[in-house]
C-alpha cells in the first residue's frame, strides 16, 4: 500500500494533548485549522479555540484528520 502526502494541510485537527492550554483546548475535540504559513514554519498551527477566536498552538498538540463530507458541511454551517 502506498501513501501519498497531501500538498495542503488538513483543514481539521484532533486535539491529542492540551498540556499548558487546558482552558483553551479540549482533548479529543476536532478543531478547524486556518492557514498560517508563518506559523507552519515555526511548528505552530492556527486553530479556532473554545473562545471562538483563532490562535496559534504547538503542532504537537494535534493530529490531522480527514472528515466525511457531511461533517465538513456541518462545520462550515456552524461558522
Secondary structure, DSSP 8 states (H G I E B T S, - for coil): ------SS--SEEEE---TT-TTT--TT-EEEEE--HHHHHTTEEEEE-TTS-EEEEEGGGEEEE---HHHHHHHHHH-
